[in-house]
Structures are given as structure tokens and as C-alpha cells.
Amino acid sequence: MFVAVGDGSAPPDAVDPSVTPPDASPADLPAWIERLTEARVIADRVTCPDLTGQLQSAMRRPIDTVICTLLPTDQHLRLEASLAATYSVEIAAAVNLLGRLTGAPQRWIVHESDAPPPFLRPIRRSADASDLRLVGLDHDYPLDHPVPLLRTLLNRRLLPGRSPAERGVILIDAPAAMAIGRLALLGQLTTSVPVAIRDHERGVNHHLWVSIGTPLRQVLAAVGWADLSLVHIGYPLREISPAPDALIGTGELVFHIARPDPPAAPDACIRCGWCIDGCPVRIHPPALLDARQFDDPDLAERAGLRACIECGICSFVCPARLPLLQSIRELRHRHG
């Protein structure tokens, strides 16, 4: 159940399956990019990186696959699957539209293999009706990130921060697909977005429908919270805090409220290798820590700095409590 926050933010009604999708071809892509931008369908977050940039790249390079991911940023919240259960027609229409606009023969919707049946049944019906392929994956964080996702699905290597279109893929998530589908089927502009908040302090979840441009502080106040310092954007291991003046828009839509662990002085590295074994992209976090301490960009490059997706697993599993994620971010700040 979504609760409205802000003017004009009531959850939209689902589209009738009998609504006819528009015709489209690659020649229509420039006009659709302009139309999406005017309709404020300009998502840019981990699970849908720079939608406009992806489509602009598609005008210059071949695209063979369109993927809509329903993999959850947080399995306790399942924002993506909740949207797919209600707005399956819109999501299927979006994947097909992008496939026609880019000429991509492969059009996939990716979901958790163990997602509850009530979430999957509607999207399965819509996918079957639209001749889309449903792909079930055993979801293990951070598979929602484009780098491990493209490697798992297509065995294609994507560097962090680069567009999936560089590897022949248009990647969108459920909120973006829903917005694209509603524009395509109904001509509806995007004025609000779905937001999910997990309150670890009180053990409750909130699903909200929020007007674009609403201050995050106002959204938190609507769920009875005032302290922005305890909020993290996206998965908490990424340790990303919102700006004091953050607004709800086209960026991340999942938030966590949780107290940080008590500060602890790090111990010496015990060479256990847990951070290396746990790394989803197989870089060498201890060597990156050394590179930061000695300000050695060559060592940072050899240790895999460019491949790091900043998921935070290395810091989470480290028994010595070493500041591995912080060191990687400092290296990137220094050496880009």
C-alpha cells in the first residue's frame, strides 16, 4: 500500500491491458528522447543509470538487448516487485517500446527467482502477452548493480560509471519502466515517483508516492522521522548519505533509517582474505588501502580501482574494521 506525500502524488491507477501500445521504429528514437525529457522521465540511479544518456548512445551504436530489472535494492522492501505487480502492463509496454526504438531483438525482464507468486503473476501475464522474456536470478547483493548484472546475464564487462549502452544494452528499472509505459500508453507526464523507506530503528517499512521536488526532510517527517543524519540512500553498505537539501526526483528512491555502528579503532590487517573473497568484481581491497596510505596510483590501478563498484562488502566483512570503502573513495577523489 502506497501512501501519498505532496500535492498531486496519489498513486496512479493501473493501465487497462486493452490499451494499444504506439508503433515505433529506430527512426523515432530522437523524437522519443525529446518526449521523455519533456515528460520528466529522466531517471539516473544505480539500477537505471542516466536513461537519457543511454538512449542518446543508442543513436550512435548498436543495441541488441533491453533489460528491465525488478531485482530489489532491498529485499525487505521490494519496491520494484511491488510496482511490477500493479503496473505490469506499463512495464511490458516500456520494454517493448525501447526494443523497437533501438532495434534490440532481445527484450528481457529480470526478476528474483524466489519472488513471491503474487508479485510475479501479473508481470508474467504481461510478458507473455508482449512476447518478452522473463529471466529469474538468485538475487545476491549487489547483483542489482549494472556491472555484475551485465556480467551475469550476458558475460559482458562494464566498468563502473560507464553506460550500459557501451555494451549494447539499455538498462532500466521498474520505476523508470512504469513512467515510460504510462507516457507511451496514456501520454501521462511524470509528476511523482514511488519511494520506499526502511526504518530499522522502529522495524517498519514505508511505501510512498511522492511529488517530484519534495524535500526529503518532508518525506521523512511524513513517516515520523526528523534526523537526516541517520538516513542512507540505497543499500546501507554503500554508506551514501543525502545532502541536507536533498529533493525527491529522478535519483535513488530507496532510503534506510539506521544508527551507525559505534566507532571503533581499526586493527592491523590480518590477511584473512575475506574482503577479496567477498568482492563481487574480484578486486584487491587491502592493496587499495596500501595505495591510499602511500598515495600510489600505479598500485591502485593494479589492485583494480577502476573496477570497484563501491558496494561496501569489503568493509562490512573485514574483521579488523579497516576503512576499505573510505580508502577507495579517497583514491578516486585524488586520482579520478
N, C-alpha and C positions, 0 to 999 in steps of 0.2 A: 504494500500500500504506500503510494507516494503522497506526501503532504506538500501543499503549495506554499512557497515563500516568495514574496514580492508580487508586484502588480502584474496581472496577465500571465501568471505562471502555473495555472491549473494544468494537470496532466492532459495531453490531447487524447481524443478518442482514437481508437484503432481504425485503420482504413478498411473498408469493405473489400473482401477478396475479389469482387467482381469489377473493381476499378481497373481500367485498361492502362498498362504502362505506356509511356511515349515511345515512338520509334526514335532510333538514334544510330549514328554511324561515326567513324573516326573524323569525318569532315565536320561534325558538330561539336567536337571537343573544345575548341576555343570559345565558342558561344556558351557552352555549359560551364566552363571555368568562370567566365564573367557572371553568369547567372548564379552560380553557387556563392561567389564572393558577395554579390549584392544581397543574397538571402542570408548572409552571415553564417554560412556553412563553411567554416574555415578552421577546422579542428587542428590542433598542434599539441600532442601529448605523446607519452611513450607508446601507447597502443595504436595511435593514429598520427604518425609524425608528419607535420606540415602537409596537410592534404592538398592545398593549392600547389605547393612546390612539386609534389608527386605528379599531379596532373599536368603541370607545365613541362616536366621532364618527359612525360609520355608523348608530347608533341614532337620530341627530338629523338626518341629511342624506342625500340620495340618493347611492348609489354605482352607477356604470354600468360600471366596469372593475376587474377584479382582475388584477394583474400579478405574476408571479414572475420575478425577474431571475436569470439564470445568467451575466450579464456578470462577468468576473473582476475582483476588486480588484487582482490582479496576474496578468499573462498568463503568467508563468513558473511560477506555482503552480497556477492553475486549480482552486482548491478547489471552486468552485461546479459546474463541469462534471464534476469527479470524483464529486461527490455525485449529480449527475443521472444519471450513467452507472450507478450502483449502486442508487440509491433512486428511480428514475423513477416507480414505482407510487405511492409515498408522496407525491411532489411533485405528481403529477397529481391525486391524491385531495385534497390540501390546497387546490389552486386551485379545484377544483370545489366543495368544501365551503364555502369563503369566498364563492364566487359564489352559492351557494344561500342562505347566511345573510344576505347583503347584497342579494340580488335583482339582482346585476350580470349583465347579458346578455353582456358581453364578458369572456372569460376567456383570458388570454394567458400564454404562457411565452416569455421573451425570451432569446435566446442569441447568441453570436458567429456571424456568418455564415461565418467560416472556421475554426470549431472543428473539431478532428479528428473524422472519422466515428465512431470507437469511442465518443466521448463523446455524440454526437448520436443514434445509432441507438436506444438504449433509451428516451430521452425522447420521440423521435418516435413510437415504437410506443405508449407510454403516452398521449401526447397524442391520437393518432388514436383510440385506444380510448375516450377520455373526451370526445371532441368539443371539444378545446381547440385554440386557435390558436397555432401556433409562429411567432414573429417573429424573423428573423435581422437583426442590425445589424452594420455595420462598426464594431467597438469601438475607440474612441479615448479615452484618458483625458481627462477624468473622466466619461465617459458613464455610469459606474455610479452616479453621484450622482443623487438624485431630481430635482433641478432641471433639468439638461439632458436627463435621460431622459424626463420627462413632456413637455417641450417637443418633443423629437424624435418621440415616439410619438403624442402627442395634441394637440400645439400648445397646451398649457395652461401658464400661467405659475404657478410655485410659488416663493414666497420661501424662502430658506434657513431652516431651523429650524421651518417650518410643516408641518403634517401633510398628506400626500398626499390624505387623505380630504376635505380642504377643497376639493379639485379633483375630487372624485368618483371617487377611485382608492384601492384598497387595494393597497399595495406590500409584497411580501415577497421574501426571497432564498431560495436553496436550503437553507441550514441551517434556517431557520425553517419552510420548507415541509415539509422532511423530518420535523421534530419534530411539526408539526401533523398530517401524514399518519399518522404512527405512533400518535399518540393517537387519531385518528379510526378507523383500521383495526384497531388492536390494543389500544387502551386503555393504551398504554405511556407512563409518565411520562418526562420528560426529566431524566436524571441526568448526562449527559455531552454534550460538543459537539465538533465537528471543528475542528481548529486547523491552520493552515499557517504555516510559518516559512521564510523565505528567508535563508540565511546567505551574505551577499555576501563575507564575509571568506574563507570556505573554498570558496565556489562550490557549495554543496549546498542542496537543499530537503528539508524535513521535513513530512510529513503525520501528524498525531497525533490520537488520540481521547482527550480529557481530561475527567476528572471535574469537574463544576461546583464551584467553590470552591477549586480547586487554585491555590496561589500561582504567579504567572508565573515567579518565580525557580526553582521546582521544575521547571516545564516546560522552561525554558532549560537547567537542569542535565541534564535527560534527553537533550538533544541536544549536551551537552558545552560549554555556554556559561555564564559566570558574571557577565559585566559588563552590568548592566542599562542602563548609560548609553549603550550603542551600539544600543539597541533602539528602533525606531519602530513605532507602531501604524498599521495600514493602509498606504496608499500613502506611501512615504517623502517625497514632495514636500510632503505636508501637515505634516510636521515636528511630529508629536504624540508625545511621549514618555510611557511609562507611569509611574504612580505607583510609588514603591518597594515599596508593599504591595499592588500590583495582583493581583487574583484573576481566574481564568478564569471567565467567566459568560455573560451574555447580550449582552455588548457585542461589540466588534470581535474577529475571530477570525483575522486575518492579521497577521503580525509580520515585520519586517525587521531583520536584524542588519547594521549597516554603520557604518564610521567616517565621521564628518562631514568635509566638506571643510575644509581648513586655513582658519583665519580670515583674512579679507582686508579691508582698509580700503576702503569703497565710494568710487567715483569720483563726479564730478558727473554728473547725468543728461544724456545726450547726445541726448535727444529722438528716439530711433530708432523708438519706437512698437512695439517687439517685444512688450512686455507687453500693450499694448492689442490688437494683432492676435492674440495667443495666448490672450487671456481667453475662456473658453467662455461667459461670461454678459455680455460686452461692457461691462464697467465701465471706469473710468479710473484705474488704479493710481498713475500719477505725481501726479494730483490728490489722491488719498487720502494719499499721502506728504506732500504740502504741507499737507493738512488736519491731519495729525498734528503736523507741525512747528509750525503756527500755532494749533493747538487750535481749529479752525474747524468746528463741527458742521454748519453750513449747507453749506459746501463739501463735506464728507464725504457729506452726503445727495445733493447734486447729482452727485457723482462715482460714486455707486452703492454706497455702503457696505452698504446693506441687502440688495443682490442678491449680494454676494460669497459664494462657497461655500468659500473658503479652500483651494483646490486646490493652491496653491503654484506654479502655472505661471509667474506673473509674476516671482517671484524667481528661478526656475530659468533663464529665458531672458534675464534682464537682463544685458547685457554690462558694466554699471557696478557690478554686485553690490550694488545698493541693497536695503535691508531692507524690501521692499514688503509681504510677508506679515506680518512682525512689526509693521509700522506699522498695518496693517488690524486686527490683533488688539488692539493698544493702543487704537485708536479705539473699537472695540466695547466694550472694558473701561471706557473713560471715558464713553461716550455711549450705550451699550446699543443 
